[in-house]
């Protein structure tokens, strides 16, 4: 007796939506994961009659990106998921994920341009929407928003001391230190309508990122664990529609290697082995 779980789809479908009256530019990399027992024969017997080709999925994403008039990643994912289920009832469920391809307006002689953009590949907004579909009727079952690749640096306002020590401990205690972290943050709304930007309680990813930066700047933390808990607690306290917030952080603090005249300190790139900190806060 064997149990089989199957999924297939298309990864990294990148598009740029440009032009259009009163429609903001939008660029994203989309992943589609399709789930359904009706595709099992393709695995067990090589029977592809029910299979929607992944190349077809790619073309469908392009077509739906042109149809979508919103400006949020979660709204895009929800639109794609609903339209996939409605168009291909053979799909019993799917997950649609999107990563922002940031487009920053470049400046020309007359200020920021509406036709010239810079494409960056640093930190970015992300979203994922899960959708069930029975008989071609889509139902959203899960929504997660986030911001990945946050890199923050400050020169003071962080410490790490009075931690457990034994014969293997070489790390010195630091009452004040520079701090560099890399962090991914994800959150869920209590109401799915808020999560897909269709309700009044929707919290945009840039607003979350900006709050994280502000708290990082002003909070004097005793560890990165202390820092991420403070950020999460403040976000939940400030935004009632949020149900859950998750942090995946790495300590990228540089190594202090030398002192110079006048209080100058020299730091080297840290070794490529980073401390990891995880936290999930729920109401």
VOLO-22315 format. One record per residue (C-alpha): x, y negated, z. Coordinates in steps of 0.001 Angstrom, whole numbers, plus 524288, in hexadecimal, padded with zeros to 5 digits. Layout:
REM residues N
XYZ;...
REM end
This chain:
REM residues 283
800008000080000;805A37F2E27FC23;800FA7E50D7FE3D;803827DAEB7F3C0;803BB7CC2A7F47C;806567C5077E7DA;808197B7197E34F;80DD87B0907D785;80E557A3077D1C8;81686797F77CC80;82143790727D361;82683782AD7D1A3;81CE977D5C7C7A5;821CB76F597C733;819AA7647D7C146;819D8755AF7C0C3;80CE574E7D7BFE8;80FB3741107BA5B;8078B736637B449;7F8F4735167B57C;7F113729847BA1A;7F016728617C8EF;7F651735DD7CAD9;802EF736347D294;80EA473DD37CD56;80FC774B667D32E;81A45755AE7D17F;81ADE762FE7D7F8;8202E770C47D76B;8150077A797D8D5;81516788D07DCC6;80961791BF7DA84;807E879E987E1F2;7FC4C7A6D17DD9A;7F6AE7B1EA7E5C3;7ECE57BC037E13F;7EAE07CAC57E117;7E6057CA117D323;7F42B7C80F7CF00;7F8647D4E07D54F;7F7427DC9B7C889;801FA7D42C7C2B6;80B177D94E7CD52;806BC7E76A7CDD8;803387EA337BFA8;809087DF2D7B7A2;7FB317DACC7B424;7FB807CC107B1CD;7ED587C9EF7AD9B;7E9EB7C2277B9D3;7F6E37BAEF7BAD4;7F7157AC4B7B8C4;804AA7A9EB7B362;80D4B7A1287BBA2;8101B799267AF74;80175796B07AE9C;801D57923C7BCC8;80CA3788997B96D;804AB782C07AE58;7F8A1782377B70A;8003477A787C14D;8040B770897B6EE;7F5E976F4A7B271;7F0A676DB87C03E;7FB4C763D97C399;7F5F675B8D7B884;7E82975D5E7BDC8;7EB8B75A137CBEF;7E9C674BA37CEFF;7EDEC74BA77DD48;7FB0F7484B7E313;7FDBA752507EDD3;8048175F7C7ED3A;7FA2A766527F564;7EF9D760BC7ECA9;7F6F6765B07E0D5;7F86E773497E6D6;7EA01773DB7EA59;7E61476F897DCA7;7EEED7799F7D64C;7EA29784777DF37;7DBD3781C27DCF7;7DD6E780D57CE53;7E56C78D6D7CDBD;7DAD6794EF7D518;7CFF078F117CCD7;7D702791F17C017;7DC9179F507C398;7D30A7A68B7CCAD;7DC107B25C7CC26;7E4817AB1C7D5F0;7DF847AEE27E36B;7E81B7A5387EAB0;7F3C879C937E852;7FD55793567EE9C;80128786BF7E7EC;80D7477FFE7ECD4;81318773277E836;81F8E76BAC7EAD8;8204775D667E78D;829F8758E27DD4B;82BDF74B247E2B7;82A7E73FF07D91D;82F8E733097DE59;82C97726BF7D6C5;8394B720F27D1D1;83B4E712557D1F8;83CC170A2A7C5CA;83E6C6FBB07C3BC;830876F90A7C862;830797021C7D410;82BAE710407D580;827ED716127C873;81B9C71DA17C558;82254724847BA08;830097272E7BF41;83234731067CA11;83D5F737D67D0FA;83C057466D7D360;8420D74B047E027;843A8758D27E54F;84530756747F3E0;83A8E757907FE11;82CD1758F17F8F2;81E8F75B617FC16;819657694F7FADF;80BFA76F987FB7C;805B377D057FB05;7F769780B77F962;7F1CB78E7E7FAB3;7E538791807F364;7DC5579D5D7F322;7D36779FBF7E7A7;7C8C57A9E77E68E;7C1157A9807D9E7;7C7FD79D337D596;7C398795517E177;7CF8F78EF87E7AD;7D08478D257F65D;7DC21786637FCAA;7E0E378E678083B;7ED7D787B180C20;7F4B177AD480A12;80257776D680E3E;8095E76A1180B70;81774766D780E4C;823F075F9A80BC4;830657674180907;83EA27635280948;83DAC757FC812D2;84B9D753C88160C;84D1A74A228213E;859517444C8275F;85B2273B758331B;867787374083A1A;862617372D8480F;8568773AE88501B;8589874991850EE;85F447526A85ACC;861B5760D385D3C;866A67648C86AB8;8646776D8887678;862247793B86D79;865B7787318710B;87460789D5870FE;87C7C7964687166;889A479B5A86C98;8855C799CF85E5F;8810B78B9F85F89;88A1C7818685975;88067776B48564F;882B376A9885EC7;8779F763D8865D6;873EE756E185F9A;86C6874C54866C8;86AEF7445F85A5A;86DCB748FB84CA4;86AB47464283E78;8602774F3883960;85DAD7544882BA5;8525275D6F82916;84BFE763AE81D57;83DC5766FC81F4F;831D476CAC818AA;824AC7690081E84;8176D76F2381B96;809E076C08820D3;7FBDE770AA81FF7;7EF2C7693E821E8;7E40276E9182A16;7DA7276BB481F0C;7DDF97718E811CD;7D79E765EC80B0C;7E13F75CDF811C1;7EC3D7660C80DF1;7E964765017FF5E;7E7F8756297FFD0;7D93D756A47FE92;7D5E17525E80C65;7D7D0745F081465;7E1D174C7A81D3D;7EBCF74F5E81297;7F9A074BC4816B9;802C67490480B73;8106574EF780B7A;8178F7420180A51;810AE73D0181674;8155A748FE81DF6;8233A74776818DD;823827391881CCF;81EC273C3A82A92;82913746D082C0C;833B773D3582838;82EAE7331D831EF;82E2473CD683D3B;83B9C74224839C1;841057345083A5E;83B147303D8475F;83B0373CCB84F69;846FF73FF4857A1;8471974ECE85702;84E6A7589585F6C;84EA8762C98549B;848D07651984736;83ECC76DD684DED;83B0C7623685653;83A5C7598184A4A;8317B76209841DE;828337647384D3D;82707755D184F7D;82462753698410E;81A1775E1684088;8136E759D584D26;812A674BB28489F;80D4874F6883B56;8029E757FF84133;7FF2F74D7484B0B;7FE5F742E484099;7F6D974AAD8365D;7EAEE751F983B4F;7E823758AC82E24;7F4FD7604682EFE;7F40376E1383463;801FB772E483322;80FA176DE98304C;81BB37762882DB6;82A237728582D90;8358A779CD8279B;841B9771FC82AE3;8506A7737C8299A;85B0876C728311B;864347663382735;86B2375D6F83101;8792B75AC782C70;8852875EA88345E;88C807541183BC7;89AA6755C883773;8A1FB7494983AAE;8A18573C2A841A7;8A6AB72F6B83C33;8A973721EC84186;89E4D7198484689;8952E724D684979;8954F72A4883BA2;891A4738A783AE0;89413741A682F52;88AB374CBC82C44;88C73757F4822BD;8822975F9281B66;87CE776A5C82439;87FED7787E82163;8760B77F108188B;86FE778654823F4;864AC77E9A829A4;85CB077FB2835EC;84E5C782D6832DB;842C677DF383A90;834B07821D8385F;8282577D4183E8F;8198A77E8D83C07;8101877612843CC;80176778AD8435B;7F5E67724F84A16;
REM end
